């Protein structure tokens, strides 16, 4: 009886199921993506991800443990070489299941299971999102810098406004003062001349009267 056995038996005996999952895991590691049914893909996901986590620690013990499941030397080299270096920074979730519709004949749900880090389409999309966030930070910095530029322009304009026309008016004031002084000097001189003329006229009148 199957009481308490919650995993999917996939309609196979234990030996057949383990051999099938081992072969599918080897194909996934070698080709990086395979097409299968959704039920088999979910069972393969639970089977292969612990092996990829084990491959992060490249030791003889880890290689022997993984080899007891996969039984293929070339696949072990690929797993501990290219796959482990590519997946090194990812904390789990190494595979992705993408549904592709139903199969003709038995109408079974089909899908594609692939290694996440070997899909260039999705990784390029993530990089463009990061660049967008960085551009927004740069634009905010530019907006903050613009008022400083306006202040600098105002400082440059202030010396142009401060011109000193007073220095040019000082000689005019001096000339006016000099003209007033000369007029003042000429006024007493004219008064003295008029007095001399009057005295001369008085003397001439006296002489005429005496004669």
TORPA-4810 file (N, C-alpha, C, O; in nm, 3 decimals):
<nodes>
NODE_1_0.084_-0.120_0.000_0.000_0.000_0.000_0.088_0.125_0.000_0.203_0.119_0.042_X
NODE_2_0.036_0.237_-0.046_0.113_0.361_-0.059_0.079_0.461_0.050_0.088_0.581_0.025_X
NODE_3_0.041_0.419_0.165_0.004_0.513_0.271_0.125_0.599_0.308_0.234_0.548_0.334_X
NODE_4_0.101_0.731_0.310_0.207_0.823_0.353_0.311_0.854_0.246_0.405_0.929_0.272_X
NODE_5_0.300_0.799_0.128_0.397_0.826_0.022_0.340_0.937_-0.067_0.257_0.912_-0.155_X
NODE_6_0.386_1.060_-0.043_0.325_1.176_-0.107_0.393_1.215_-0.239_0.339_1.298_-0.312_X
NODE_7_0.508_1.158_-0.271_0.574_1.195_-0.397_0.508_1.124_-0.513_0.436_1.025_-0.495_X
NODE_8_0.532_1.173_-0.632_0.470_1.119_-0.753_0.548_0.996_-0.799_0.668_1.004_-0.825_X
NODE_9_0.479_0.883_-0.808_0.545_0.759_-0.851_0.565_0.753_-1.002_0.645_0.673_-1.051_X
NODE_10_0.494_0.838_-1.077_0.507_0.846_-1.223_0.471_0.714_-1.293_0.517_0.689_-1.404_X
NODE_11_0.390_0.631_-1.227_0.346_0.506_-1.289_0.457_0.406_-1.311_0.446_0.323_-1.401_X
NODE_12_0.565_0.410_-1.230_0.681_0.323_-1.248_0.723_0.264_-1.114_0.691_0.318_-1.008_X
NODE_13_0.796_0.154_-1.120_0.857_0.097_-1.001_0.974_0.183_-0.956_1.016_0.272_-1.030_X
NODE_14_1.027_0.160_-0.841_1.132_0.243_-0.783_1.258_0.242_-0.870_1.315_0.348_-0.896_X
NODE_15_1.301_0.124_-0.914_1.424_0.116_-0.993_1.409_0.189_-1.126_1.498_0.263_-1.169_X
NODE_16_1.294_0.169_-1.190_1.269_0.236_-1.318_1.263_0.389_-1.300_1.315_0.464_-1.382_X
NODE_17_1.198_0.433_-1.193_1.184_0.577_-1.169_1.321_0.640_-1.141_1.350_0.747_-1.195_X
NODE_18_1.404_0.577_-1.060_1.536_0.633_-1.029_1.625_0.638_-1.154_1.699_0.735_-1.174_X
NODE_19_1.619_0.535_-1.235_1.700_0.534_-1.357_1.654_0.644_-1.454_1.736_0.711_-1.516_X
NODE_20_1.522_0.662_-1.465_1.470_0.766_-1.554_1.511_0.905_-1.507_1.555_0.987_-1.588_X
NODE_21_1.498_0.934_-1.378_1.535_1.066_-1.326_1.686_1.089_-1.339_1.729_1.202_-1.364_X
NODE_22_1.765_0.985_-1.322_1.910_1.000_-1.338_1.945_1.037_-1.481_2.027_1.126_-1.504_X
NODE_23_1.883_0.970_-1.577_1.910_1.001_-1.718_1.861_1.141_-1.755_1.928_1.213_-1.829_X
NODE_24_1.744_1.181_-1.702_1.694_1.317_-1.730_1.784_1.423_-1.668_1.805_1.528_-1.729_X
NODE_25_1.837_1.399_-1.550_1.928_1.494_-1.485_2.057_1.508_-1.565_2.109_1.619_-1.580_X
NODE_26_2.108_1.398_-1.617_2.228_1.407_-1.701_2.202_1.486_-1.828_2.286_1.566_-1.871_X
NODE_27_2.087_1.462_-1.890_2.053_1.537_-2.012_2.037_1.686_-1.982_2.078_1.770_-2.062_X
NODE_28_1.976_1.719_-1.868_1.958_1.861_-1.832_2.092_1.928_-1.808_2.111_2.043_-1.849_X
NODE_29_2.186_1.861_-1.742_2.317_1.921_-1.714_2.397_1.937_-1.843_2.469_2.036_-1.860_X
NODE_30_2.387_1.840_-1.933_2.464_1.847_-2.057_2.407_1.950_-2.155_2.482_2.027_-2.214_X
NODE_31_2.276_1.951_-2.173_2.213_2.036_-2.274_2.153_2.165_-2.217_2.111_2.252_-2.294_X
NODE_32_2.147_2.178_-2.086_2.098_2.297_-2.013_1.947_2.317_-2.023_1.894_2.400_-1.949_X
NODE_33_1.875_2.246_-2.109_1.728_2.250_-2.114_1.677_2.127_-2.188_1.739_2.080_-2.284_X
NODE_34_1.562_2.075_-2.143_1.500_1.959_-2.208_1.349_1.979_-2.208_1.296_2.053_-2.126_X
NODE_35_1.281_1.911_-2.299_1.135_1.913_-2.307_1.080_1.782_-2.251_1.128_1.674_-2.287_X
NODE_36_0.981_1.790_-2.163_0.920_1.673_-2.101_0.781_1.711_-2.051_0.735_1.822_-2.075_X
NODE_37_0.715_1.618_-1.981_0.585_1.649_-1.923_0.602_1.727_-1.793_0.708_1.726_-1.732_X
NODE_38_0.495_1.795_-1.753_0.502_1.877_-1.632_0.525_1.789_-1.509_0.600_1.829_-1.419_X
NODE_39_0.463_1.672_-1.502_0.480_1.584_-1.386_0.624_1.537_-1.373_0.680_1.537_-1.263_X
NODE_40_0.685_1.497_-1.485_0.825_1.454_-1.480_0.918_1.570_-1.448_1.019_1.553_-1.379_X
NODE_41_0.885_1.689_-1.499_0.970_1.806_-1.473_0.969_1.843_-1.324_1.073_1.879_-1.269_X
NODE_42_0.854_1.834_-1.261_0.848_1.865_-1.118_0.925_1.762_-1.036_0.993_1.797_-0.939_X
NODE_43_0.915_1.634_-1.076_0.994_1.532_-1.006_1.143_1.551_-1.029_1.224_1.529_-0.939_X
NODE_44_1.181_1.591_-1.153_1.323_1.615_-1.184_1.377_1.734_-1.107_1.493_1.734_-1.066_X
NODE_45_1.296_1.836_-1.088_1.340_1.955_-1.013_1.380_1.917_-0.871_1.483_1.963_-0.821_X
NODE_46_1.300_1.835_-0.806_1.333_1.791_-0.670_1.453_1.697_-0.668_1.520_1.684_-0.565_X
NODE_47_1.481_1.632_-0.780_1.591_1.535_-0.785_1.726_1.602_-0.812_1.827_1.566_-0.751_X
NODE_48_1.728_1.702_-0.904_1.856_1.755_-0.952_1.905_1.875_-0.870_2.026_1.897_-0.864_X
NODE_49_1.818_1.951_-0.810_1.864_2.071_-0.740_1.951_2.039_-0.619_2.049_2.110_-0.598_X
NODE_50_1.922_1.938_-0.538_2.017_1.903_-0.431_2.154_1.860_-0.484_2.256_1.883_-0.417_X
NODE_51_2.158_1.799_-0.601_2.287_1.761_-0.659_2.367_1.884_-0.702_2.489_1.888_-0.687_X
NODE_52_2.299_1.986_-0.756_2.368_2.110_-0.796_2.421_2.182_-0.672_2.531_2.238_-0.675_X
NODE_53_2.343_2.182_-0.563_2.392_2.242_-0.439_2.515_2.168_-0.388_2.609_2.230_-0.338_X
NODE_54_2.514_2.038_-0.399_2.629_1.957_-0.356_2.751_1.988_-0.440_2.864_1.980_-0.391_X
NODE_55_2.731_2.022_-0.569_2.844_2.048_-0.659_2.914_2.180_-0.628_3.024_2.202_-0.679_X
NODE_56_2.856_2.267_-0.548_2.923_2.392_-0.512_3.049_2.367_-0.430_3.144_2.444_-0.437_X
NODE_57_3.050_2.258_-0.353_3.167_2.221_-0.274_3.245_2.116_-0.352_3.213_1.997_-0.349_X
NODE_58_3.348_2.161_-0.423_3.423_2.070_-0.511_3.525_1.991_-0.429_3.640_2.034_-0.412_X
NODE_59_3.482_1.879_-0.378_3.569_1.789_-0.302_3.549_1.646_-0.352_3.454_1.617_-0.424_X
NODE_60_3.639_1.559_-0.312_3.629_1.419_-0.355_3.503_1.353_-0.301_3.438_1.274_-0.370_X
NODE_61_3.469_1.386_-0.178_3.348_1.329_-0.119_3.224_1.374_-0.195_3.135_1.292_-0.223_X
NODE_62_3.216_1.505_-0.229_3.100_1.555_-0.304_3.091_1.489_-0.441_2.982_1.455_-0.486_X
NODE_63_3.204_1.472_-0.507_3.202_1.409_-0.639_3.154_1.263_-0.631_3.082_1.216_-0.719_X
NODE_64_3.193_1.194_-0.526_3.151_1.053_-0.513_3.002_1.043_-0.481_2.934_0.952_-0.529_X
NODE_65_2.952_1.136_-0.399_2.809_1.134_-0.366_2.726_1.161_-0.491_2.627_1.092_-0.516_X
NODE_66_2.764_1.263_-0.570_2.689_1.296_-0.690_2.702_1.185_-0.794_2.607_1.155_-0.866_X
NODE_67_2.820_1.124_-0.801_2.839_1.015_-0.899_2.751_0.894_-0.867_2.713_0.819_-0.957_X
NODE_68_2.718_0.873_-0.740_2.631_0.761_-0.703_2.489_0.780_-0.756_2.414_0.683_-0.767_X
NODE_69_2.452_0.905_-0.788_2.319_0.933_-0.846_2.323_0.937_-0.999_2.232_0.885_-1.063_X
NODE_70_2.425_0.998_-1.058_2.425_1.023_-1.202_2.494_0.913_-1.283_2.446_0.877_-1.390_X
NODE_71_2.605_0.861_-1.234_2.673_0.748_-1.297_2.732_0.781_-1.435_2.745_0.692_-1.519_X
NODE_72_2.767_0.906_-1.460_2.829_0.944_-1.586_2.943_1.042_-1.558_2.922_1.148_-1.500_X
NODE_73_3.065_1.005_-1.599_3.182_1.085_-1.565_3.182_1.221_-1.636_3.215_1.323_-1.576_X
NODE_74_3.144_1.222_-1.763_3.144_1.348_-1.837_3.044_1.448_-1.778_3.071_1.568_-1.772_X
NODE_75_2.931_1.399_-1.735_2.832_1.487_-1.672_2.883_1.541_-1.539_2.856_1.656_-1.504_X
NODE_76_2.957_1.459_-1.464_3.015_1.505_-1.337_3.115_1.618_-1.362_3.118_1.715_-1.287_X
NODE_77_3.197_1.605_-1.467_3.292_1.712_-1.500_3.219_1.842_-1.535_3.257_1.950_-1.491_X
NODE_78_3.113_1.829_-1.615_3.036_1.948_-1.652_2.968_2.012_-1.532_2.963_2.135_-1.521_X
NODE_79_2.916_1.929_-1.442_2.845_1.981_-1.325_2.940_2.052_-1.230_2.907_2.161_-1.182_X
NODE_80_3.054_1.994_-1.202_3.150_2.056_-1.109_3.236_2.162_-1.176_3.312_2.231_-1.108_X
NODE_81_3.226_2.175_-1.308_3.304_2.277_-1.378_3.221_2.398_-1.413_3.212_2.493_-1.335_X
NODE_82_3.159_2.397_-1.533_3.088_2.515_-1.584_2.963_2.545_-1.503_2.936_2.661_-1.473_X
NODE_83_2.885_2.443_-1.467_2.758_2.467_-1.399_2.780_2.522_-1.258_2.712_2.616_-1.218_X
NODE_84_2.874_2.466_-1.184_2.895_2.511_-1.045_2.948_2.654_-1.040_2.911_2.730_-0.950_X
NODE_85_3.036_2.692_-1.136_3.086_2.830_-1.137_2.978_2.930_-1.177_2.975_3.042_-1.126_X
NODE_86_2.889_2.889_-1.267_2.783_2.980_-1.313_2.675_2.997_-1.206_2.614_3.104_-1.196_X
NODE_87_2.653_2.893_-1.127_2.543_2.893_-1.030_2.595_2.924_-0.890_2.518_2.917_-0.793_X
NODE_88_2.722_2.958_-0.876_2.783_2.970_-0.744_2.717_3.071_-0.652_2.709_3.046_-0.532_X
NODE_89_2.670_3.183_-0.705_2.612_3.289_-0.621_2.463_3.273_-0.596_2.405_3.350_-0.520_X
NODE_90_2.400_3.176_-0.658_2.254_3.162_-0.646_2.219_3.070_-0.529_2.267_2.956_-0.525_X
NODE_91_2.138_3.116_-0.434_2.103_3.033_-0.317_1.981_2.945_-0.342_1.880_2.960_-0.273_X
NODE_92_1.988_2.853_-0.438_1.875_2.766_-0.468_1.794_2.817_-0.586_1.819_2.925_-0.638_X
NODE_93_1.696_2.735_-0.628_1.613_2.772_-0.741_1.691_2.773_-0.870_1.688_2.872_-0.943_X
NODE_94_1.762_2.664_-0.900_1.851_2.660_-1.015_1.777_2.631_-1.146_1.832_2.655_-1.254_X
NODE_95_1.655_2.579_-1.139_1.582_2.540_-1.260_1.454_2.620_-1.275_1.402_2.675_-1.178_X
NODE_96_1.404_2.625_-1.399_1.282_2.697_-1.430_1.197_2.608_-1.522_1.248_2.545_-1.614_X
NODE_97_1.065_2.605_-1.494_0.972_2.526_-1.574_0.884_2.621_-1.653_0.818_2.708_-1.596_X
NODE_98_0.882_2.605_-1.786_0.801_2.689_-1.875_0.705_2.596_-1.951_0.749_2.508_-2.025_X
NODE_99_0.576_2.617_-1.932_0.476_2.531_-1.995_0.465_2.565_-2.144_0.468_2.681_-2.184_X
NODE_100_0.451_2.460_-2.226_0.448_2.477_-2.372_0.318_2.426_-2.435_0.309_2.420_-2.557_X
NODE_101_0.218_2.391_-2.355_0.091_2.345_-2.412_0.070_2.196_-2.390_0.141_2.133_-2.311_X
NODE_102_-0.028_2.142_-2.459_-0.063_2.000_-2.444_-0.012_1.919_-2.563_-0.002_1.969_-2.675_X
NODE_103_0.020_1.792_-2.536_0.073_1.703_-2.638_-0.041_1.640_-2.718_-0.144_1.603_-2.663_X
NODE_104_-0.020_1.628_-2.847_-0.119_1.560_-2.930_-0.122_1.410_-2.895_-0.019_1.352_-2.863_X
NODE_105_-0.239_1.351_-2.901_-0.252_1.209_-2.872_-0.314_1.188_-2.735_-0.434_1.163_-2.725_X
NODE_106_-0.231_1.199_-2.628_-0.283_1.178_-2.493_-0.317_1.309_-2.422_-0.366_1.308_-2.309_X
NODE_107_-0.290_1.423_-2.488_-0.322_1.556_-2.433_-0.251_1.583_-2.300_-0.305_1.651_-2.212_X
NODE_108_-0.130_1.530_-2.286_-0.054_1.552_-2.163_0.005_1.694_-2.162_0.039_1.749_-2.267_X
NODE_109_0.016_1.751_-2.042_0.074_1.886_-2.027_0.224_1.879_-2.050_0.295_1.806_-1.981_X
NODE_110_0.271_1.956_-2.149_0.414_1.956_-2.180_0.479_2.086_-2.130_0.412_2.188_-2.112_X
NODE_111_0.611_2.079_-2.109_0.684_2.196_-2.061_0.831_2.183_-2.099_0.876_2.080_-2.148_X
NODE_112_0.903_2.292_-2.076_1.049_2.292_-2.093_1.111_2.325_-1.959_1.075_2.426_-1.898_X
NODE_113_1.202_2.243_-1.912_1.275_2.270_-1.788_1.418_2.306_-1.826_1.481_2.239_-1.908_X
NODE_114_1.470_2.415_-1.765_1.603_2.465_-1.802_1.675_2.517_-1.679_1.614_2.543_-1.575_X
NODE_115_1.805_2.531_-1.692_1.887_2.593_-1.588_1.876_2.744_-1.601_1.894_2.799_-1.710_X
NODE_116_1.845_2.811_-1.490_1.813_2.955_-1.493_1.930_3.038_-1.544_1.910_3.128_-1.626_X
NODE_117_2.051_3.011_-1.500_2.166_3.097_-1.531_2.218_3.080_-1.673_2.305_3.155_-1.716_X
NODE_118_2.166_2.982_-1.746_2.211_2.961_-1.884_2.111_3.013_-1.986_2.122_2.982_-2.105_X
NODE_119_2.013_3.091_-1.942_1.916_3.153_-2.033_1.956_3.300_-2.051_1.938_3.380_-1.959_X
NODE_120_2.010_3.335_-2.168_2.061_3.471_-2.192_1.949_3.573_-2.206_1.971_3.692_-2.180_X
NODE_121_1.830_3.529_-2.247_1.720_3.624_-2.269_1.677_3.686_-2.138_1.664_3.808_-2.129_X
NODE_122_1.655_3.604_-2.035_1.607_3.656_-1.907_1.717_3.731_-1.832_1.687_3.829_-1.763_X
NODE_123_1.841_3.687_-1.842_1.948_3.757_-1.773_1.972_3.895_-1.830_2.002_3.988_-1.755_X
NODE_124_1.960_3.912_-1.964_1.976_4.045_-2.025_1.865_4.138_-1.981_1.890_4.257_-1.959_X
NODE_125_1.742_4.088_-1.967_1.632_4.173_-1.919_1.658_4.226_-1.780_1.624_4.341_-1.751_X
NODE_126_1.718_4.145_-1.692_1.745_4.189_-1.555_1.852_4.297_-1.554_1.844_4.390_-1.474_X
NODE_127_1.951_4.287_-1.639_2.057_4.388_-1.641_2.005_4.524_-1.684_2.047_4.626_-1.631_X
NODE_128_1.912_4.526_-1.782_1.857_4.655_-1.825_1.778_4.722_-1.714_1.778_4.845_-1.705_X
NODE_129_1.710_4.645_-1.629_1.637_4.705_-1.518_1.731_4.773_-1.421_1.698_4.879_-1.368_X
NODE_130_1.847_4.713_-1.396_1.942_4.775_-1.304_1.993_4.907_-1.359_2.008_5.004_-1.285_X
NODE_131_2.020_4.911_-1.488_2.069_5.036_-1.545_1.966_5.148_-1.536_2.002_5.264_-1.521_X
NODE_132_1.836_5.114_-1.544_1.733_5.216_-1.533_1.735_5.280_-1.395_1.720_5.401_-1.384_X
NODE_133_1.752_5.201_-1.291_1.754_5.257_-1.157_1.874_5.349_-1.139_1.864_5.451_-1.070_X
NODE_134_1.987_5.314_-1.197_2.103_5.400_-1.184_2.083_5.533_-1.256_2.128_5.636_-1.207_X
NODE_135_2.016_5.532_-1.372_1.992_5.658_-1.442_1.903_5.750_-1.362_1.923_5.872_-1.365_X
NODE_136_1.805_5.696_-1.291_1.719_5.782_-1.210_1.798_5.852_-1.101_1.772_5.969_-1.071_X
NODE_137_1.895_5.785_-1.041_1.976_5.848_-0.938_2.058_5.962_-0.996_2.075_6.066_-0.931_X
NODE_138_2.110_5.944_-1.118_2.190_6.051_-1.179_2.105_6.174_-1.211_2.152_6.287_-1.196_X
NODE_139_1.981_6.154_-1.254_1.896_6.269_-1.287_1.862_6.350_-1.162_1.857_6.473_-1.169_X
NODE_140_1.840_6.284_-1.049_1.813_6.359_-0.926_1.933_6.442_-0.885_1.916_6.554_-0.836_X
NODE_141_2.053_6.389_-0.904_2.172_6.466_-0.870_2.185_6.589_-0.959_2.228_6.694_-0.912_X
NODE_142_2.148_6.578_-1.088_2.156_6.693_-1.178_2.056_6.800_-1.138_2.088_6.919_-1.146_X
NODE_143_1.937_6.763_-1.096_1.835_6.860_-1.057_1.881_6.937_-0.935_1.853_7.057_-0.924_X
NODE_144_1.950_6.871_-0.843_1.998_6.940_-0.724_2.111_7.037_-0.756_2.128_7.136_-0.686_X
NODE_145_2.189_7.009_-0.860_2.302_7.094_-0.892_2.263_7.220_-0.968_2.340_7.316_-0.968_X
NODE_146_2.149_7.226_-1.033_2.113_7.340_-1.117_2.101_7.471_-1.041_2.147_7.572_-1.094_X
NODE_147_2.042_7.480_-0.919_2.035_7.610_-0.852_2.171_7.668_-0.822_2.185_7.791_-0.820_X
NODE_148_2.273_7.584_-0.799_2.406_7.635_-0.771_2.461_7.710_-0.891_2.529_7.811_-0.875_X
NODE_149_2.432_7.662_-1.011_2.480_7.729_-1.132_2.414_7.866_-1.147_2.480_7.961_-1.189_X
NODE_150_2.285_7.877_-1.113_2.216_8.006_-1.123_2.275_8.107_-1.025_2.289_8.225_-1.059_X
NODE_151_2.311_8.063_-0.902_2.372_8.153_-0.806_2.506_8.206_-0.857_2.539_8.323_-0.837_X
NODE_152_2.581_8.121_-0.923_2.710_8.165_-0.976_2.692_8.272_-1.082_2.772_8.365_-1.090_X
NODE_153_2.587_8.260_-1.164_2.562_8.362_-1.266_2.527_8.496_-1.202_2.569_8.600_-1.252_X
NODE_154_2.450_8.495_-1.094_2.413_8.620_-1.028_2.535_8.689_-0.971_2.546_8.812_-0.978_X
NODE_155_2.629_8.612_-0.915_2.750_8.670_-0.859_2.833_8.736_-0.968_2.897_8.838_-0.944_X
NODE_156_2.834_8.678_-1.086_2.911_8.736_-1.195_2.849_8.865_-1.247_2.921_8.952_-1.295_X
NODE_157_2.717_8.880_-1.237_2.651_8.999_-1.290_2.662_9.119_-1.198_2.650_9.232_-1.245_X
NODE_158_2.685_9.100_-1.068_2.686_9.212_-0.973_2.797_9.314_-1.001_2.768_9.433_-0.990_X
NODE_159_2.922_9.277_-1.036_3.021_9.381_-1.063_2.984_9.469_-1.183_3.023_9.586_-1.187_X
NODE_160_2.909_9.417_-1.279_2.871_9.497_-1.396_2.775_9.607_-1.354_2.780_9.717_-1.409_X
NODE_161_2.687_9.579_-1.258_2.590_9.679_-1.216_2.659_9.790_-1.137_2.619_9.907_-1.147_X
NODE_162_2.760_9.756_-1.059_2.825_9.855_-0.973_2.928_9.934_-1.053_3.048_9.905_-1.043_X
NODE_163_2.886_10.032_-1.131_2.974_10.125_-1.200_2.980_10.256_-1.121_2.882_10.292_-1.056_X
NODE_164_3.093_10.327_-1.126_3.112_10.448_-1.044_3.114_10.571_-1.134_3.221_10.617_-1.175_X
NODE_165_2.994_10.624_-1.166_2.994_10.749_-1.242_3.028_10.871_-1.156_3.051_10.980_-1.209_X
NODE_166_3.033_10.852_-1.023_3.065_10.964_-0.934_3.205_11.015_-0.960_3.231_11.135_-0.949_X
NODE_167_3.296_10.923_-0.995_3.434_10.964_-1.020_3.439_11.058_-1.140_3.521_11.149_-1.142_X
NODE_168_3.354_11.036_-1.239_3.352_11.123_-1.356_3.288_11.259_-1.325_3.321_11.358_-1.390_X
NODE_169_3.198_11.265_-1.227_3.131_11.390_-1.195_3.218_11.482_-1.109_3.193_11.602_-1.103_X
NODE_170_3.320_11.428_-1.041_3.403_11.509_-0.953_3.473_11.622_-1.028_3.471_11.734_-0.978_X
NODE_171_3.535_11.600_-1.144_3.596_11.714_-1.216_3.495_11.821_-1.255_3.530_11.939_-1.258_X
NODE_172_3.371_11.782_-1.285_3.269_11.881_-1.320_3.242_11.973_-1.202_3.228_12.094_-1.217_X
NODE_173_3.234_11.912_-1.084_3.209_11.994_-0.964_3.325_12.088_-0.940_3.306_12.204_-0.903_X
NODE_174_3.448_12.035_-0.961_3.564_12.123_-0.942_3.563_12.238_-1.042_3.596_12.352_-1.008_X
NODE_175_3.525_12.208_-1.167_3.520_12.315_-1.269_3.419_12.421_-1.232_3.443_12.541_-1.249_X
NODE_176_3.302_12.376_-1.180_3.200_12.474_-1.139_3.251_12.561_-1.026_3.229_12.682_-1.024_X
NODE_177_3.321_12.497_-0.929_3.373_12.576_-0.817_3.478_12.675_-0.865_3.484_12.788_-0.817_X
NODE_178_3.564_12.631_-0.963_3.665_12.724_-1.015_3.600_12.841_-1.087_3.645_12.955_-1.075_X
NODE_179_3.491_12.811_-1.165_3.423_12.920_-1.235_3.363_13.019_-1.136_3.369_13.140_-1.158_X
NODE_180_3.307_12.970_-1.028_3.249_13.062_-0.928_3.357_13.148_-0.864_3.335_13.265_-0.834_X
NODE_181_3.477_13.084_-0.842_3.586_13.160_-0.782_3.633_13.271_-0.878_3.659_13.384_-0.835_X
NODE_182_3.643_13.238_-1.006_3.687_13.339_-1.104_3.585_13.450_-1.116_3.621_13.567_-1.131_X
NODE_183_3.455_13.415_-1.110_3.352_13.518_-1.116_3.362_13.609_-0.995_3.344_13.731_-1.004_X
NODE_184_3.390_13.544_-0.880_3.400_13.624_-0.758_3.520_13.718_-0.766_3.513_13.831_-0.718_X
NODE_185_3.632_13.672_-0.826_3.750_13.756_-0.839_3.726_13.869_-0.939_3.772_13.981_-0.920_X
NODE_186_3.650_13.838_-1.048_3.625_13.938_-1.150_3.528_14.047_-1.099_3.534_14.162_-1.143_X
NODE_187_3.439_14.009_-1.009_3.341_14.106_-0.960_3.405_14.220_-0.884_3.372_14.335_-0.912_X
NODE_188_3.499_14.197_-0.786_3.563_14.311_-0.719_3.647_14.395_-0.815_3.656_14.517_-0.801_X
NODE_189_3.710_14.326_-0.914_3.792_14.404_-1.007_3.706_14.502_-1.086_3.748_14.615_-1.109_X
NODE_190_3.590_14.461_-1.127_3.501_14.551_-1.202_3.451_14.665_-1.114_3.434_14.777_-1.161_X
NODE_191_3.428_14.635_-0.984_3.385_14.740_-0.892_3.493_14.847_-0.876_3.464_14.966_-0.874_X
NODE_192_3.620_14.800_-0.864_3.730_14.896_-0.850_3.742_14.984_-0.975_3.765_15.104_-0.963_X
NODE_193_3.728_14.925_-1.093_3.736_15.004_-1.217_3.626_15.110_-1.225_3.650_15.222_-1.270_X
NODE_194_3.508_15.073_-1.181_3.397_15.170_-1.186_3.423_15.285_-1.089_3.390_15.400_-1.119_X
NODE_195_3.482_15.255_-0.971_3.512_15.361_-0.874_3.617_15.457_-0.930_3.606_15.578_-0.914_X
NODE_196_3.720_15.400_-0.997_3.824_15.486_-1.055_3.766_15.577_-1.163_3.803_15.695_-1.172_X
NODE_197_3.679_15.525_-1.241_3.618_15.607_-1.347_3.534_15.721_-1.285_3.536_15.834_-1.334_X
NODE_198_3.461_15.690_-1.175_3.379_15.793_-1.112_3.466_15.904_-1.053_3.433_16.022_-1.063_X
NODE_199_3.581_15.864_-0.990_3.670_15.964_-0.932_3.727_16.055_-1.042_3.737_16.177_-1.026_X
NODE_200_3.764_15.991_-1.154_3.818_16.071_-1.263_3.714_16.169_-1.316_3.746_16.284_-1.347_X
NODE_201_3.588_16.124_-1.325_3.484_16.213_-1.376_3.459_16.328_-1.278_3.434_16.440_-1.320_X
NODE_202_3.465_16.299_-1.147_3.446_16.405_-1.047_3.558_16.509_-1.056_3.533_16.629_-1.049_X
NODE_203_3.683_16.461_-1.072_3.796_16.554_-1.085_3.780_16.643_-1.208_3.809_16.762_-1.204_X
NODE_204_3.734_16.585_-1.316_3.717_16.664_-1.438_3.608_16.768_-1.419_3.622_16.880_-1.469_X
NODE_205_3.501_16.737_-1.351_3.395_16.831_-1.325_3.445_16.946_-1.237_3.411_17.062_-1.262_X
NODE_206_3.527_16.915_-1.135_3.581_17.019_-1.047_3.670_17.115_-1.125_3.661_17.236_-1.107_X
NODE_207_3.753_17.063_-1.211_3.842_17.147_-1.289_3.763_17.241_-1.379_3.801_17.357_-1.396_X
NODE_208_3.655_17.193_-1.436_3.572_17.274_-1.525_3.505_17.385_-1.446_3.489_17.496_-1.496_X
NODE_209_3.465_17.356_-1.326_3.399_17.458_-1.247_3.498_17.567_-1.206_3.464_17.686_-1.204_X
NODE_210_3.622_17.526_-1.171_3.722_17.626_-1.131_3.757_17.718_-1.252_3.777_17.838_-1.238_X
NODE_211_3.764_17.655_-1.368_3.797_17.736_-1.483_3.683_17.833_-1.512_3.690_17.911_-1.607_X
</nodes>
